[in-house]
Amino acid sequence: MSSAQSEATMADVAQRAGVSVSTVSRTLRGLPTVSDTTRARVEAAARELSFAITRSASSLVTGRTGRVAVLLPHLESWFLSAALSGMAPALREAGFDLLVYSVADVRERADFFDRLPARRNADALLVVSFALTPAERARLDDLGMPLVFVSQHAQGRPSVYVDDADGALRGTRHLINLGHRRIALLQTSDETGFAWSSKNRLAGYLRALDDAGLERDDELIMSVRGWKGSGMGAAVGRLLSLQDPPTALFAETDDFAFRLLAALREANIPVPGRVSVMGFDDHVMAGVLGLTTLAQPAAEIGRTAVRLARSVIDDADGAHRRHIVLPTELVPRGSTAPPPSPGPARPLRDAKLT
């Protein structure tokens, strides 16, 4: 068809394929009521005429936009990027476009919840690792579209997540089994994201200490400014200057653990000779750096969230109440080892002979 000619219509495709316009509509919307032979004929005619059904035209027929939106606190952490990398091909395979809303600071956050740009622009919203206030959750309910919570449990809402408490329990238990009795937990003080995971990882850590009969010590639970761990050097200094310093450091995420390793290297503290280090995630670089960690299947979490969103969009029985919990796995590597043996006791000052 030349540029001078008008664009092909659905009627043109129907005439070329020898079927009705309604059959063309059902075929191009992917409905299962069309035979394989007819589908192939319609798709061939559409290609020959360079015809593609638009999202706006489809939405008039189906009441759907053919898009799924994703809300994230930022795009810089490995976990969020990996989860998104699992969502994108799953949505594409299902015939959905992907809209991403990254709300990285207070201004962007206020603007998003004021305007709700996803309204009438998507068939579902995936909320990923986002610590919502009650007012923000109420605003999302105003969207009038299905919500799926990812990497967090939402009571009475469809959710996909890992058991953070169990993962932290098993990670802390691994350090205890190596012989460590002074184990520090380093967490982010940033409340914009990962707050649900932080709370549950702390609970798992504390339960492991209780199960082993070890005393809880608030000095060993350290909050580090920002999810990037920009205050990691100061935190390490405070921990290692304690009268009874820790022999193992459990970082809330692998991103945290990498910054922790860098701070220890800067301070000439050998790992694991002087102190063991553990993370949580199994970042793509964890194996390269030999980091012991709790692996969570980030990309599979993303794919599972898409499958759950499709079920909710299709109004499958009970989908709006489903909770899918995926497993974590301990991956021991070279950053953890038994604690160093205590050296012989030395007097604080020279004894005077009498």
C-alpha atoms as one frame of an Amber mdcrd trajectory, in Angstrom:
protein
   0.000   0.000   0.000   1.568   3.329  -1.069   1.932   6.299   1.248  -0.634
   8.124  -0.872  -3.229   5.543   0.010  -5.170   5.585   3.264  -4.092   3.222
   6.032  -5.577  -0.262   6.030  -8.642  -0.844   8.160  -9.921  -3.924   9.944
 -12.422  -4.334   7.118  -9.540  -4.484   4.619  -7.893  -7.245   6.654 -11.201
  -9.141   6.838 -11.645  -8.921   3.058  -8.071 -10.072   2.376  -8.397 -13.006
   4.821 -11.926 -13.939   3.713 -13.400 -13.648   7.210 -15.711 -11.284   9.084
 -14.554  -8.098  10.806 -15.511  -9.575  14.178 -13.230 -12.557  13.509 -10.365
 -10.175  12.751 -11.070  -8.351  16.011 -11.109 -11.579  18.032  -7.889 -12.755
  16.372  -5.912  -9.587  16.916  -7.039  -9.417  20.537  -5.697 -12.935  21.102
  -9.020 -14.503  22.067  -9.045 -18.330  22.135 -12.281 -18.631  20.123 -10.424
 -18.488  16.788  -9.026 -21.616  15.140  -5.287 -21.870  14.440  -5.919 -21.911
  10.680  -8.072 -18.785  10.752  -5.642 -17.040  13.091  -2.733 -17.709  10.719
  -4.752 -16.406   7.750  -5.773 -13.195   9.552  -2.263 -12.526  10.832  -0.825
 -13.037   7.350  -3.364 -10.597   5.871  -2.575  -8.038   8.567   1.144  -8.291
   7.813   0.579  -7.951   4.079  -1.481  -4.786   4.653   0.885  -3.435   7.384
  -2.087  -3.328   9.717  -1.759  -3.242  13.493  -4.640  -2.795  15.898  -4.023
   0.173  18.185  -4.250   0.045  21.948  -6.905   2.751  21.947  -9.044   0.875
  19.436  -8.660  -2.353  21.368  -9.606  -0.684  24.639 -12.874   0.514  23.162
 -13.802  -3.116  22.503 -12.355  -4.813  25.600 -12.425  -2.042  28.189  -8.720
  -2.706  28.769  -5.622  -0.709  27.912  -3.222  -3.605  27.312  -0.747  -2.032
  29.741   0.519  -2.887  33.228   2.156  -0.197  35.393   4.956  -0.726  37.910
   5.667   1.570  40.868   9.193   1.442  42.351  11.087   3.593  44.888  14.036
   3.876  42.447  15.831   1.898  39.726  19.333   1.790  41.166  19.321  -1.330
  43.355  20.168  -4.696  41.842  17.053  -6.355  43.248  14.633  -3.859  41.727
  16.372  -3.988  38.345  16.428  -7.793  38.398  12.740  -8.004  39.337  11.911
  -5.587  36.516  13.958  -7.679  34.092  11.733 -10.628  34.967   8.540  -8.622
  34.506   9.310  -7.102  31.099   9.521 -10.292  28.965   6.635 -11.906  30.860
   4.411  -8.918  30.101   5.565  -8.815  26.488   4.773 -12.514  26.066   1.309
 -11.890  27.536   0.697  -9.030  25.108   0.974  -6.197  27.651   2.976  -3.003
  27.418   4.995  -1.942  30.465   4.773   1.451  32.197   7.397   2.197  34.871
   6.974   4.876  37.548  10.170   5.422  39.548   9.549   7.687  42.546  13.044
   8.538  43.750  12.581  11.521  46.064  10.028  13.304  48.220   8.969  15.705
  45.455   8.413  12.945  42.890   6.566  10.883  45.476   4.192  13.723  46.357
   3.602  14.438  42.657   2.819  10.800  41.845   0.268  10.372  44.613  -1.266
  13.752  43.846  -1.727  13.139  40.110  -1.996   9.317  40.056  -0.726   9.188
  36.448  -1.489   5.465  36.187  -5.226   6.173  36.468  -7.084   4.908  33.385
  -3.680   4.270  31.816  -3.140   0.634  32.823  -5.025  -2.548  33.656  -3.098
  -3.228  36.883  -0.416  -1.662  39.080   2.485  -3.662  40.531   3.770  -1.996
  43.719   7.384  -3.132  44.223   9.250  -2.803  47.544   7.432   0.433  48.299
   6.724   1.435  51.892   3.314   3.076  51.547   1.773   5.334  54.154  -1.912
   4.672  54.954  -2.846   7.799  52.986  -0.836   6.633  49.955  -2.445   3.214
  50.032  -5.860   4.846  50.134  -4.900   6.944  47.105  -3.885   3.823  45.178
  -7.267   2.308  45.997  -8.757   5.332  44.229  -7.160   4.157  40.983  -9.957
   1.649  40.521  -7.575  -0.991  39.123  -6.109  -4.200  40.543  -3.041  -3.753
  42.778  -0.392  -6.473  43.182   2.247  -6.046  45.889   5.711  -7.330  45.023
   8.484  -8.166  47.510   6.125  -7.306  50.339   3.120  -8.857  52.036  -0.103
  -6.853  51.940  -2.889  -8.167  54.118  -5.888  -9.179  52.008  -4.154  -8.113
  48.764  -2.446 -10.198  46.070   1.250 -10.344  46.995   4.468 -12.023  45.834
   7.450 -12.120  48.182  10.079 -14.251  49.896  10.058 -15.201  53.571  12.588
 -12.580  54.710  12.350 -13.605  58.352  13.132 -17.245  57.571  16.011 -16.253
  55.293  17.588 -14.024  57.953  17.010 -16.750  60.563  18.915 -19.303  58.485
  21.652 -16.822  57.589  22.234 -15.860  61.225  22.099 -19.530  62.221  24.851
 -20.252  59.653  27.091 -17.689  61.373  26.255 -19.141  64.797  27.069 -22.641
  63.566  30.472 -21.374  62.432  31.109 -20.364  66.031  30.239 -16.652  65.993
  28.637 -15.293  69.142  28.847 -11.560  68.428  26.931 -10.933  65.200  26.025
  -7.437  64.038  23.124  -6.583  61.711  23.498  -3.556  59.436  20.259  -2.115
  58.069  19.231   0.906  56.035  17.687   3.885  57.773  15.906   4.858  54.521
  12.141   4.378  54.882  11.216   4.980  51.212  11.608   1.336  50.256  12.478
  -2.119  51.637  10.938  -1.255  55.024   8.833  -4.419  55.084  11.880  -6.594
  54.284  13.998  -4.764  56.888  11.475  -5.415  59.640  11.206  -9.109  58.869
  14.937  -9.662  58.418  15.495  -8.096  61.820  12.880 -10.452  63.295  14.629
 -13.486  61.788  18.018 -12.334  63.071  16.678 -11.855  66.613  14.899 -15.206
  66.598  18.130 -16.990  65.636  19.916 -15.335  68.561  17.102 -16.331  70.937
  17.065 -19.926  69.662  20.809 -20.181  70.296  20.530 -18.649  73.762  22.600
 -15.619  72.766  21.998 -12.277  74.409  20.468  -9.523  72.290  22.668  -6.440
  72.140  21.178  -3.250  70.702  24.701  -1.972  69.991  25.056  -4.703  67.365
  22.007  -3.528  65.384  23.286  -0.653  63.289  21.252   1.660  61.040  23.224
   3.067  58.134  22.047   6.213  56.374  20.412   5.580  52.995  19.945   2.300
  51.125  23.315   2.931  49.394  25.092   2.741  52.750  26.857   6.087  52.420
  27.611   6.052  56.165  29.106   2.557  56.125  32.633   3.615  57.147  31.378
   5.337  60.296  29.161   2.347  61.152  32.102  -0.056  60.841  34.186   2.233
  63.061  31.509   2.256  65.762  31.109  -1.531  65.696  34.809  -2.352  65.783
  35.462   0.123  68.582  33.062  -1.643  70.945  34.629  -3.190  74.013  33.470
  -6.585  72.722  33.324  -6.101  68.921  31.440  -8.417  66.578  33.202 -11.201
  64.684  30.485 -11.375  61.991  28.566  -8.676  60.121  25.211  -9.457  58.461
  24.324  -6.807  55.870  20.655  -6.349  54.992  21.338  -6.519  51.237  24.232
  -7.449  48.982  24.487  -3.796  47.910  25.090  -3.015  51.589  27.537  -5.907
  51.902  29.651  -4.656  48.984  30.000  -1.252  50.634  30.755  -3.005  53.896
  33.558  -5.004  52.264  34.976  -1.789  50.807  34.893  -0.069  54.214  36.643
  -3.019  55.864  39.286  -3.081  53.140  39.852   0.649  53.625  40.373  -0.012
  57.347  42.757  -2.938  56.631  40.398  -5.410  58.349  40.814  -8.856  56.723
  37.697 -10.778  55.644  37.043 -13.450  56.852  40.279 -13.608  58.882  39.223
 -10.894  61.315  35.488 -10.592  60.617  32.988 -12.540  58.494  30.533 -10.784
  56.178  27.163 -12.007  54.871  24.637 -10.364  52.538  21.099 -10.989  51.311
  20.016 -11.193  47.621  22.679 -13.045  45.587  23.512 -10.020  43.460  25.171
 -10.842  40.139  28.508  -9.689  41.666  28.187 -11.743  44.877  29.828 -14.783
  43.301  32.631 -12.704  41.801  33.422 -11.143  45.189  32.997 -14.406  47.094
  30.166 -13.058  49.254  28.167 -15.478  51.382  24.519 -14.524  50.943  20.863
 -15.532  51.054  19.747 -15.879  47.430  16.284 -14.697  46.508  14.967 -15.308
  42.953  14.486 -11.660  41.945  13.670 -12.263  38.267  11.289 -15.097  39.168
   9.564 -12.793  41.661   8.964 -10.412  38.759   7.644 -13.162  36.485   5.398
 -14.539  39.224   4.017 -11.059  39.900   3.046 -10.749  36.233   1.255 -14.122
  36.286  -0.610 -13.083  39.421  -1.518  -9.714  37.869  -2.928 -11.481  34.815
  -5.083 -13.671  37.078  -6.362 -10.616  38.929  -7.079  -8.759  35.676  -9.001
 -11.792  34.401 -10.835 -11.920  37.758  -9.816 -15.508  38.407 -11.385 -17.023
  41.505  -9.583 -15.883  44.650  -6.728 -14.210  42.747  -7.281 -10.915  44.568
  -6.472 -12.622  47.893  -3.558 -14.842  46.841  -0.167 -14.698  48.538   2.734
 -16.400  46.769   5.854 -16.995  48.873   9.049 -17.952  47.038  12.046 -19.602
  48.737  15.434 -18.196  49.678  18.619 -20.269  49.653  21.815 -19.932  51.683
  24.851 -19.653  49.393  28.035 -20.028  51.489  31.169 -18.509  49.962  34.538
 -17.252  51.086  33.441 -14.188  53.077  32.379 -16.271  56.094  34.530 -18.550
  58.269  34.869 -19.499  61.938  35.827 -16.549  64.151  39.518 -15.978  64.850
  40.857 -17.794  67.872  41.432 -15.449  70.814  45.098 -14.786  71.460  46.732
 -15.166  74.858  45.556 -12.654  77.436  47.932  -9.764  77.920  48.172  -7.510
  81.008  46.946  -3.960  80.571  50.153  -2.635  82.170  53.500  -4.022  83.280
  53.322  -5.686  86.686  55.649  -4.292  89.346  57.844  -6.728  91.263  57.702
  -6.402  95.010
